[in-house]
Amino acid sequence: MKKIIYTILIIAVIGGSIYAWFYFSKPSVENSPAAELPPVSSSQSSSSLLPSSYSITDTFPKTETISIGTTQGTVEVKNFYKTLIDTEEGSIIMADNENYQISYDRSDSKFYIDLVIASDYRERGNLYSQTKAESELLNILGIGQQDACKLNVLVFQFGQNDSTSLSFCANQ
């Protein structure tokens, strides 16, 4: 019985020594490289951490064409980032006039055509503006109708919450 107690005692002393060695051999926080960094002031904004010459356009592709992945494969389009009009909350505005706005949302790869038509405008004029906007989208992207139907394009009409698809896409 004494042998068992001595064995347990020896194992406990060895285990305690190993634990103490690992515990006290850790480098202290004062000696770590992170402790040498100056503290960041809470009044300092994140934009001040960026170079003063930084622009959102620095993140845009510089190639002549770009590929947009779709559920029906990849569509190669002209680089519309090079001819953008404006950026707004992560979206690229590609065309903007009194009848419509065409934009692209980078976060979900969706194109939007927002028809900006007064409520007293007739349906014929509405259809004309949509056709004109769709034609401009095809021109900006440098693609045909077949490729445009592969893209995720939502058309919103003034005063309506639901979107429609491109007028020339049969199965959408």
Backbone as a printed PyTorch tensor [residue, N CA C, xyz], in Angstrom:
tensor([[[  0.8030,  -1.1750,   0.0000],
         [  0.0000,   0.0000,   0.0000],
         [  0.8590,   1.2560,   0.0000]],

        [[  1.9940,   1.2030,   0.7430],
         [  2.8970,   2.3430,   0.7800],
         [  3.4860,   2.6010,  -0.5970]],

        [[  3.7480,   1.5290,  -1.3450],
         [  4.3200,   1.6930,  -2.6840],
         [  3.3480,   2.4690,  -3.5890]],

        [[  2.0780,   2.1790,  -3.4560],
         [  1.0720,   2.8600,  -4.2890],
         [  1.0160,   4.3430,  -3.9210]],

        [[  1.0610,   4.6540,  -2.6310],
         [  1.0090,   6.0500,  -2.1890],
         [  2.2490,   6.7990,  -2.6660]],

        [[  3.4360,   6.1620,  -2.5290],
         [  4.6720,   6.8040,  -2.9940],
         [  4.6450,   7.0160,  -4.5130]],

        [[  4.1230,   6.0630,  -5.2460],
         [  4.0530,   6.1800,  -6.7010],
         [  3.1230,   7.3320,  -7.0940]],

        [[  1.9780,   7.4260,  -6.4450],
         [  1.0340,   8.5180,  -6.7290],
         [  1.6650,   9.8560,  -6.3700]],

        [[  2.3570,   9.9050,  -5.2470],
         [  3.0200,  11.1240,  -4.8000],
         [  4.1020,  11.5420,  -5.7920]],

        [[  4.8930,  10.6170,  -6.2720],
         [  5.9610,  10.9180,  -7.2350],
         [  5.3560,  11.4130,  -8.5500]],

        [[  4.2920,  10.7600,  -9.0010],
         [  3.6260,  11.1820, -10.2420],
         [  3.0420,  12.5810, -10.0720]],

        [[  2.4570,  12.8720,  -8.9000],
         [  1.8860,  14.1960,  -8.6460],
         [  2.9650,  15.2660,  -8.6260]],

        [[  4.1110,  14.9760,  -8.0320],
         [  5.2120,  15.9440,  -7.9840],
         [  5.7680,  16.1780,  -9.3850]],

        [[  5.9300,  15.1330, -10.1710],
         [  6.4360,  15.2730, -11.5420],
         [  5.4260,  16.0630, -12.3880]],

        [[  4.1400,  15.7180, -12.2610],
         [  3.0960,  16.4330, -13.0060],
         [  3.0440,  17.8980, -12.6210]],

        [[  3.1280,  18.1840, -11.3190],
         [  3.1200,  19.5760, -10.8550],
         [  4.3240,  20.3410, -11.3500]],

        [[  5.4790,  19.6850, -11.3970],
         [  6.7010,  20.3360, -11.8870],
         [  6.5870,  20.6600, -13.3730]],

        [[  6.0480,  19.7290, -14.1420],
         [  5.8750,  19.9670, -15.5810],
         [  4.9010,  21.1160, -15.8040]],

        [[  3.7860,  21.1240, -15.0640],
         [  2.8040,  22.1940, -15.1920],
         [  3.4390,  23.5450, -14.8440]],

        [[  4.1760,  23.6120, -13.7530],
         [  4.8170,  24.8580, -13.3260],
         [  5.8330,  25.3140, -14.3680]],

        [[  6.5770,  24.3860, -14.9360],
         [  7.5860,  24.7520, -15.9500],
         [  6.9000,  25.3810, -17.1650]],

        [[  5.8040,  24.7590, -17.6870],
         [  5.0830,  25.3240, -18.8330],
         [  4.4290,  26.6640, -18.4790]],

        [[  3.8730,  26.7600, -17.2690],
         [  3.1750,  27.9740, -16.8730],
         [  4.1360,  29.1590, -16.7760]],

        [[  5.2920,  28.9400, -16.1570],
         [  6.2250,  30.0400, -15.9440],
         [  7.1710,  30.2680, -17.1210]],

        [[  7.2050,  29.3680, -18.0690],
         [  8.1100,  29.5630, -19.2160],
         [  7.4380,  30.3230, -20.3570]],

        [[  6.1270,  30.6520, -20.2520],
         [  5.4540,  31.4470, -21.2740],
         [  6.0510,  32.8430, -21.2810]],

        [[  6.2300,  33.4250, -22.4970],
         [  6.7270,  34.8020, -22.5220],
         [  5.6550,  35.7380, -21.9810]],

        [[  6.0860,  36.7180, -21.2490],
         [  5.1140,  37.6490, -20.6780],
         [  4.6110,  38.6060, -21.7510]],

        [[  3.4990,  39.2210, -21.4870],
         [  2.8830,  40.1410, -22.4460],
         [  3.7860,  41.3410, -22.6900]],

        [[  4.5160,  41.7730, -21.6730],
         [  5.3820,  42.9390, -21.8410],
         [  6.4760,  42.6870, -22.8750]],

        [[  6.8870,  41.4380, -23.0570],
         [  7.9650,  41.1230, -23.9870],
         [  7.4740,  40.7770, -25.3820]],

        [[  6.1650,  40.7070, -25.5870],
         [  5.6550,  40.3140, -26.8940],
         [  5.7240,  41.4930, -27.8570]],

        [[  5.8270,  41.2200, -29.1920],
         [  5.9080,  42.2910, -30.1790],
         [  4.6660,  43.1830, -30.1750]],

        [[  3.5040,  42.6330, -29.8220],
         [  2.2930,  43.4410, -29.8210],
         [  2.3540,  44.5290, -28.7610]],

        [[  3.0570,  44.2640, -27.6830],
         [  3.1470,  45.2520, -26.6190],
         [  3.9800,  46.4530, -27.0500]],

        [[  4.8030,  46.3020, -28.0740],
         [  5.6560,  47.3890, -28.5360],
         [  4.9230,  48.3430, -29.4700]],

        [[  3.7290,  47.9550, -29.9680],
         [  2.9760,  48.8110, -30.8690],
         [  2.3370,  49.9500, -30.0980]],

        [[  2.2950,  51.1310, -30.6890],
         [  1.6370,  52.2300, -29.9850],
         [  0.1390,  52.0070, -29.9580]],

        [[ -0.5380,  52.4600, -28.9230],
         [ -1.9860,  52.2750, -28.8540],
         [ -2.6800,  53.1280, -29.9020]],

        [[ -3.8100,  52.6070, -30.4180],
         [ -4.6000,  53.3340, -31.4000],
         [ -5.6160,  54.1710, -30.6440]],

        [[ -5.6460,  55.4340, -30.9460],
         [ -6.5790,  56.3330, -30.2890],
         [ -7.9920,  56.0290, -30.7350]],

        [[ -8.9400,  56.0420, -29.8270],
         [-10.3250,  55.7650, -30.1890],
         [-10.9200,  56.8850, -31.0230]],

        [[-10.3300,  58.0570, -30.9740],
         [-10.8360,  59.1700, -31.7750],
         [-10.3250,  59.1040, -33.2090]],

        [[ -9.3930,  58.2040, -33.4700],
         [ -8.8210,  58.0730, -34.8010],
         [ -9.7540,  57.2350, -35.6530]],

        [[-10.2020,  57.7550, -36.7780],
         [-11.1280,  57.0170, -37.6390],
         [-10.3660,  56.0290, -38.4990]],

        [[-11.0980,  55.0100, -38.9970],
         [-10.4610,  53.9970, -39.8310],
         [-10.0000,  54.5810, -41.1520]],

        [[-10.6710,  55.6430, -41.6380],
         [-10.2580,  56.2280, -42.9020],
         [ -8.9090,  56.9120, -42.7850]],

        [[ -8.5330,  57.3270, -41.5700],
         [ -7.2350,  57.9760, -41.4250],
         [ -6.1070,  56.9500, -41.4560]],

        [[ -6.4350,  55.6570, -41.3520],
         [ -5.4130,  54.6270, -41.4470],
         [ -5.0570,  54.3210, -42.8920]],

        [[ -5.9110,  54.7420, -43.8320],
         [ -5.6660,  54.5250, -45.2520],
         [ -4.7750,  55.6360, -45.7870]],

        [[ -4.0110,  55.3460, -46.8340],
         [ -3.2000,  56.4020, -47.4260],
         [ -4.1010,  57.5400, -47.9070]],

        [[ -3.5840,  58.7400, -47.8740],
         [ -4.3960,  59.8960, -48.2650],
         [ -4.7800,  59.8530, -49.7340]],

        [[ -4.0430,  59.1030, -50.5400],
         [ -4.3450,  59.0210, -51.9690],
         [ -5.2610,  57.8430, -52.3090]],

        [[ -5.7800,  57.1450, -51.3020],
         [ -6.6350,  55.9750, -51.5220],
         [ -7.9720,  56.3840, -52.1130]],

        [[ -8.4530,  55.5920, -53.0690],
         [ -9.7610,  55.8060, -53.6800],
         [-10.4060,  54.4460, -53.8930]],

        [[-11.7340,  54.4020, -53.8550],
         [-12.4460,  53.1440, -54.0810],
         [-12.1180,  52.5970, -55.4630]],

        [[-11.8330,  53.4750, -56.3900],
         [-11.5250,  53.0260, -57.7480],
         [-10.2060,  52.2570, -57.8130]],

        [[ -9.3780,  52.3710, -56.7810],
         [ -8.1350,  51.5940, -56.7410],
         [ -8.4150,  50.0960, -56.6610]],

        [[ -9.6090,  49.7100, -56.2190],
         [ -9.9490,  48.2990, -56.0780],
         [-10.6020,  47.7340, -57.3430]],

        [[-10.8700,  48.5640, -58.3360],
         [-11.5380,  48.1140, -59.5540],
         [-10.5490,  47.4330, -60.4920]],

        [[-11.0180,  46.4600, -61.2860],
         [-10.1350,  45.7940, -62.2540],
         [ -9.6700,  46.7770, -63.3290]],

        [[ -8.4700,  46.5600, -63.8300],
         [ -7.8860,  47.4570, -64.8280],
         [ -7.8290,  46.8290, -66.2220]],

        [[ -8.3110,  45.6140, -66.3740],
         [ -8.2570,  44.9100, -67.6550],
         [ -9.3170,  45.4540, -68.6110]],

        [[ -9.2190,  45.0880, -69.8820],
         [-10.1830,  45.5560, -70.8850],
         [-11.5320,  44.8580, -70.7340]],

        [[-11.5140,  43.5900, -70.3320],
         [-12.7530,  42.8440, -70.1250],
         [-12.7270,  42.2220, -68.7390]],

        [[-13.9120,  41.9050, -68.2450],
         [-14.0210,  41.1950, -66.9690],
         [-15.0180,  40.0620, -67.1380]],

        [[-14.8640,  39.0410, -66.3300],
         [-15.7640,  37.8900, -66.3750],
         [-16.7120,  37.9510, -65.1900]],

        [[-17.9810,  37.7460, -65.4800],
         [-18.9920,  37.7320, -64.4310],
         [-19.5910,  36.3350, -64.3830]],

        [[-19.4580,  35.7020, -63.2400],
         [-19.9980,  34.3580, -63.0580],
         [-21.5070,  34.3880, -62.8900]],

        [[-22.1850,  33.4730, -63.5400],
         [-23.6350,  33.3600, -63.4290],
         [-23.9920,  31.8990, -63.1950]],

        [[-25.2560,  31.6320, -62.9680],
         [-25.7020,  30.2480, -62.7950],
         [-25.6520,  29.4930, -64.1160]],

        [[-25.5530,  30.2270, -65.2260],
         [-25.5070,  29.6060, -66.5540],
         [-24.1230,  29.6980, -67.1770]],

        [[-23.1120,  29.9030, -66.3750],
         [-21.7490,  30.0030, -66.8740],
         [-21.2060,  31.4100, -66.6970]],

        [[-20.0470,  31.6400, -67.2810],
         [-19.3800,  32.9300, -67.1640],
         [-19.6580,  33.7690, -68.3930]],

        [[-19.9120,  35.0620, -68.1720],
         [-20.1350,  35.9920, -69.2720],
         [-18.9980,  37.0000, -69.2640]],

        [[-18.3220,  37.1290, -70.3910],
         [-17.2380,  38.1020, -70.5240],
         [-17.8160,  39.4040, -71.0580]],

        [[-17.5830,  40.5020, -70.3180],
         [-18.1230,  41.8120, -70.6830],
         [-16.9900,  42.8390, -70.7360]],

        [[-17.2680,  43.9720, -71.3930],
         [-16.3140,  45.0850, -71.3710],
         [-16.1900,  45.5660, -69.9300]],

        [[-15.0230,  46.0490, -69.5920],
         [-14.7910,  46.5330, -68.2390],
         [-15.5400,  47.8480, -68.0270]],

        [[-16.7410,  47.7590, -67.4880],
         [-17.5770,  48.9300, -67.2630],
         [-17.0720,  49.8000, -66.1240]],

        [[-16.1140,  49.2870, -65.3320],
         [-15.5330,  50.0900, -64.2610],
         [-14.7650,  51.2850, -64.8420]],

        [[-14.2450,  51.1150, -66.0450],
         [-13.4590,  52.1880, -66.6610],
         [-14.3160,  53.3700, -67.0930]],

        [[-15.6100,  53.1420, -67.2760],
         [-16.4860,  54.2170, -67.7480],
         [-17.5950,  54.5450, -66.7550]],

        [[-17.4120,  54.1840, -65.4970],
         [-18.4550,  54.4210, -64.5120],
         [-18.7130,  55.9070, -64.3270]],

        [[-19.9260,  56.2180, -63.9240],
         [-20.3130,  57.6040, -63.6810],
         [-20.0780,  57.9730, -62.2240]],

        [[-20.4350,  57.0430, -61.3190],
         [-20.3320,  57.3150, -59.8940],
         [-20.3530,  55.9930, -59.1340]],

        [[-20.0190,  56.0570, -57.8590],
         [-20.1640,  54.8990, -56.9750],
         [-21.0740,  55.3050, -55.8280]],

        [[-21.8490,  54.3470, -55.3440],
         [-22.7780,  54.6530, -54.2660],
         [-23.0070,  53.4080, -53.4330]],

        [[-22.5270,  53.4100, -52.1960],
         [-22.7310,  52.3110, -51.2570],
         [-22.4220,  50.9440, -51.8500]],

        [[-21.2880,  50.7920, -52.4710],
         [-20.8840,  49.5150, -53.0370],
         [-21.3940,  49.2500, -54.4310]],

        [[-22.2280,  50.1270, -54.9590],
         [-22.7520,  49.9620, -56.3170],
         [-22.0170,  50.8690, -57.2850]],

        [[-21.9290,  50.3970, -58.5130],
         [-21.3160,  51.1570, -59.5910],
         [-22.4420,  51.7130, -60.4480]],

        [[-22.5020,  53.0100, -60.6170],
         [-23.5260,  53.6140, -61.4680],
         [-22.9210,  53.7720, -62.8570]],

        [[-23.5420,  53.0860, -63.8230],
         [-23.0110,  53.0420, -65.1880],
         [-23.7230,  54.0120, -66.1190]],

        [[-24.9750,  54.3430, -65.8210],
         [-25.7340,  55.2960, -66.6270],
         [-26.7660,  55.9520, -65.7210]],

        [[-26.9760,  57.2410, -65.9240],
         [-27.9200,  57.9620, -65.0880],
         [-28.4650,  59.1480, -65.8720]],

        [[-29.7640,  59.1420, -66.1250],
         [-30.4010,  60.2710, -66.7930],
         [-31.8070,  60.4490, -66.2420]],

        [[-32.5860,  61.3090, -66.8540],
         [-33.9170,  61.6020, -66.3120],
         [-34.8970,  60.4450, -66.4570]],

        [[-34.5950,  59.4450, -67.2910],
         [-35.5170,  58.3330, -67.5140],
         [-35.1400,  57.0470, -66.7870]],

        [[-33.8560,  56.8350, -66.5380],
         [-33.4340,  55.5890, -65.8990],
         [-32.0310,  55.7100, -65.3220]],

        [[-31.7290,  54.7620, -64.4520],
         [-30.3860,  54.6170, -63.9000],
         [-30.0010,  53.1510, -64.0230]],

        [[-28.7750,  52.8950, -64.4900],
         [-28.2560,  51.5270, -64.5980],
         [-27.1010,  51.4130, -63.6210]],

        [[-27.1650,  50.3920, -62.7730],
         [-26.1120,  50.2200, -61.7770],
         [-25.7600,  48.7450, -61.6330]],

        [[-24.6390,  48.5000, -60.9620],
         [-24.1460,  47.1410, -60.7140],
         [-23.7570,  47.0560, -59.2510]],

        [[-24.2860,  46.0600, -58.5490],
         [-23.9530,  45.8440, -57.1450],
         [-22.8470,  44.8080, -57.0610]],

        [[-21.6890,  45.2260, -56.6290],
         [-20.5160,  44.3460, -56.5660],
         [-20.7000,  43.2060, -55.5770]],

        [[-21.4540,  43.4250, -54.5070],
         [-21.5580,  42.4120, -53.4610],
         [-22.3190,  41.1700, -53.8980]],

        [[-23.2910,  41.3200, -54.7980],
         [-24.0590,  40.1540, -55.2220],
         [-24.1070,  39.9650, -56.7360]],

        [[-23.2720,  40.6900, -57.4700],
         [-23.1720,  40.5760, -58.9390],
         [-24.5260,  40.7470, -59.6300]],

        [[-25.2560,  41.7770, -59.2260],
         [-26.5520,  42.0510, -59.8520],
         [-26.5170,  43.4040, -60.5500]],

        [[-27.1270,  43.4340, -61.7130],
         [-27.3210,  44.6840, -62.4350],
         [-28.7380,  45.1650, -62.1440]],

        [[-28.8850,  46.4670, -62.0210],
         [-30.1920,  47.0660, -61.7580],
         [-30.4910,  48.1250, -62.8160]],

        [[-31.6990,  48.0780, -63.3210],
         [-32.2040,  49.1470, -64.1760],
         [-33.3880,  49.7410, -63.4250]],

        [[-33.2250,  50.9770, -62.9860],
         [-34.2910,  51.6770, -62.2800],
         [-34.8990,  52.6910, -63.2280]],

        [[-36.1360,  52.4380, -63.6160],
         [-36.8410,  53.3510, -64.5140],
         [-37.4230,  54.4820, -63.6720]],

        [[-36.9840,  55.6800, -63.9510],
         [-37.3880,  56.8560, -63.1830],
         [-38.4290,  57.5930, -64.0090]],

        [[-39.6710,  57.1580, -63.8760],
         [-40.7300,  57.6850, -64.7190],
         [-41.8210,  58.2740, -63.8370]],

        [[-42.2770,  59.4440, -64.1820],
         [-43.3400,  60.0940, -63.4150],
         [-44.5960,  59.2330, -63.4420]],

        [[-45.3960,  59.3150, -62.3940],
         [-46.5700,  58.4470, -62.2650],
         [-47.6150,  58.6890, -63.3520]],

        [[-47.6190,  59.8620, -63.9810],
         [-48.6100,  60.1290, -65.0240],
         [-48.1100,  59.7480, -66.4250]],

        [[-46.9210,  59.1300, -66.4920],
         [-46.3540,  58.7370, -67.7760],
         [-47.0820,  57.5050, -68.2980]],

        [[-47.3990,  57.4640, -69.5740],
         [-48.1500,  56.3400, -70.1290],
         [-47.3010,  55.0830, -70.2330]],

        [[-47.9510,  53.9400, -70.2950],
         [-47.2790,  52.6380, -70.3960],
         [-46.3780,  52.5760, -71.6160]],

        [[-46.7840,  53.1500, -72.7290],
         [-45.9690,  53.1180, -73.9480],
         [-44.6260,  53.8060, -73.7150]],

        [[-44.6590,  54.9470, -73.0390],
         [-43.4190,  55.6590, -72.7280],
         [-42.5480,  54.8720, -71.7720]],

        [[-43.1770,  54.1730, -70.8360],
         [-42.4690,  53.3410, -69.8780],
         [-41.7240,  52.2180, -70.6000]],

        [[-42.4100,  51.5580, -71.5320],
         [-41.7950,  50.4850, -72.3000],
         [-40.6550,  51.0220, -73.1540]],

        [[-40.8310,  52.2050, -73.7220],
         [-39.7790,  52.8260, -74.5280],
         [-38.5350,  53.0840, -73.6800]],

        [[-38.7180,  53.6090, -72.4690],
         [-37.5800,  53.8780, -71.5870],
         [-36.8830,  52.5850, -71.1850]],

        [[-37.6390,  51.5270, -70.9220],
         [-37.0290,  50.2530, -70.5610],
         [-36.2180,  49.7160, -71.7260]],

        [[-36.7650,  49.7770, -72.9280],
         [-36.0540,  49.3010, -74.1150],
         [-34.7730,  50.0950, -74.3240]],

        [[-34.8640,  51.3960, -74.1370],
         [-33.6930,  52.2570, -74.3040],
         [-32.6280,  51.9330, -73.2410]],

        [[-33.0550,  51.7360, -72.0030],
         [-32.1350,  51.4030, -70.9140],
         [-31.4780,  50.0420, -71.1500]],

        [[-32.2620,  49.0700, -71.5990],
         [-31.7050,  47.7420, -71.8860],
         [-30.6890,  47.8240, -73.0130]],

        [[-30.9860,  48.6150, -74.0210],
         [-30.0570,  48.7940, -75.1390],
         [-28.7480,  49.4290, -74.6630]],

        [[-28.8560,  50.4120, -73.7670],
         [-27.6490,  51.0430, -73.2350],
         [-26.8440,  50.0610, -72.3820]],

        [[-27.5180,  49.2180, -71.6100],
         [-26.8110,  48.2020, -70.8210],
         [-26.0180,  47.2720, -71.7340]],

        [[-26.6520,  46.8070, -72.8190],
         [-25.9540,  45.9380, -73.7770],
         [-24.7440,  46.6470, -74.3690]],

        [[-24.8890,  47.9270, -74.6740],
         [-23.7910,  48.7080, -75.2390],
         [-22.6490,  48.8800, -74.2380]],

        [[-22.9810,  49.1960, -72.9970],
         [-21.9630,  49.3790, -71.9600],
         [-21.1760,  48.0870, -71.7470]],

        [[-21.8920,  46.9600, -71.7160],
         [-21.2460,  45.6690, -71.4500],
         [-20.6250,  45.0510, -72.6940]],

        [[-21.0300,  45.5300, -73.8780],
         [-20.4830,  44.9840, -75.1160],
         [-20.9040,  43.5470, -75.3620]],

        [[-22.1570,  43.2180, -75.0310],
         [-22.6590,  41.8490, -75.2040],
         [-23.9860,  41.8760, -75.9540]],

        [[-24.4260,  40.7100, -76.3610],
         [-25.7130,  40.5720, -77.0240],
         [-26.8040,  40.1790, -76.0350]],

        [[-28.0100,  40.0670, -76.5610],
         [-29.1630,  39.7410, -75.7240],
         [-29.0310,  38.3690, -75.0730]],

        [[-28.4840,  37.4090, -75.8090],
         [-28.3600,  36.0530, -75.2760],
         [-27.4780,  36.0390, -74.0200]],

        [[-26.3340,  36.7220, -74.0770],
         [-25.4630,  36.7860, -72.9000],
         [-26.0970,  37.6100, -71.7830]],

        [[-26.8140,  38.6680, -72.1460],
         [-27.4600,  39.5040, -71.1320],
         [-28.4930,  38.7010, -70.3490]],

        [[-29.1600,  37.7710, -71.0040],
         [-30.1640,  36.9480, -70.3210],
         [-29.5260,  35.9950, -69.3120]],

        [[-28.2370,  35.7330, -69.4340],
         [-27.5380,  34.8930, -68.4540],
         [-27.2210,  35.6720, -67.1790]],

        [[-27.1160,  37.0010, -67.2980],
         [-26.7690,  37.8400, -66.1560],
         [-27.9710,  38.0210, -65.2450]],

        [[-27.6990,  38.3960, -64.0310],
         [-28.7500,  38.6810, -63.0580],
         [-29.0740,  40.1710, -63.1630]],

        [[-30.1210,  40.4930, -63.9270],
         [-30.5310,  41.8780, -64.1570],
         [-31.9510,  42.0560, -63.6380]],

        [[-32.1330,  43.0330, -62.7710],
         [-33.4480,  43.3380, -62.2290],
         [-33.8830,  44.7030, -62.7400]],

        [[-35.1230,  44.7750, -63.2380],
         [-35.6750,  46.0270, -63.7530],
         [-36.7760,  46.4760, -62.8000]],

        [[-36.6040,  47.6740, -62.2600],
         [-37.5980,  48.2380, -61.3480],
         [-38.2580,  49.4310, -62.0230]],

        [[-39.5710,  49.4810, -61.9350],
         [-40.3180,  50.5930, -62.5030],
         [-40.7810,  51.5070, -61.3840]],

        [[-40.8590,  52.7740, -61.6930],
         [-41.2660,  53.7840, -60.7200],
         [-42.5900,  53.3990, -60.0600]],

        [[-42.6170,  53.4590, -58.7330],
         [-43.8480,  53.1940, -58.0010],
         [-44.1490,  51.7340, -57.7680]],

        [[-43.2960,  50.8180, -58.2100],
         [-43.5340,  49.3910, -58.0100],
         [-42.4260,  48.7970, -57.1490]],

        [[-42.7970,  47.8640, -56.2910],
         [-41.8160,  47.2230, -55.4160],
         [-41.2070,  45.9750, -56.0450]],

        [[-41.9400,  45.3500, -56.9600],
         [-41.4630,  44.1220, -57.5790],
         [-40.6450,  44.4420, -58.8190]],

        [[-39.6770,  43.5870, -59.0720],
         [-38.8370,  43.7820, -60.2500],
         [-39.2980,  42.8570, -61.3760]],

        [[-38.8920,  43.1990, -62.5690],
         [-39.1160,  42.3470, -63.7330],
         [-37.7580,  42.0270, -64.3290]],

        [[-37.7490,  41.1980, -65.3440],
         [-36.4900,  40.8730, -66.0050],
         [-36.3790,  41.6790, -67.2910]],

        [[-35.3170,  41.4630, -68.0060],
         [-35.1280,  42.1370, -69.2820],
         [-36.2680,  41.7450, -70.2240]],

        [[-36.7440,  42.6820, -71.0000],
         [-37.9320,  42.4370, -71.8440],
         [-37.6930,  41.4020, -72.9260]],

        [[-36.4360,  41.2170, -73.3330],
         [-36.1550,  40.2750, -74.4280],
         [-35.7530,  38.8920, -73.9210]],

        [[-35.7480,  38.6720, -72.6280],
         [-35.4140,  37.3540, -72.0740],
         [-36.7110,  36.5640, -71.8970]],

        [[-36.8360,  35.4870, -72.6380],
         [-38.0920,  34.7250, -72.6750],
         [-38.3510,  33.9330, -71.3950]],

        [[-37.3430,  33.2800, -70.8520],
         [-37.5740,  32.3230, -69.7520],
         [-37.2330,  32.8900, -68.3810]],

        [[-37.4090,  34.1490, -68.1750],
         [-37.0730,  34.6860, -66.8480],
         [-38.2520,  35.2530, -66.1670]]])
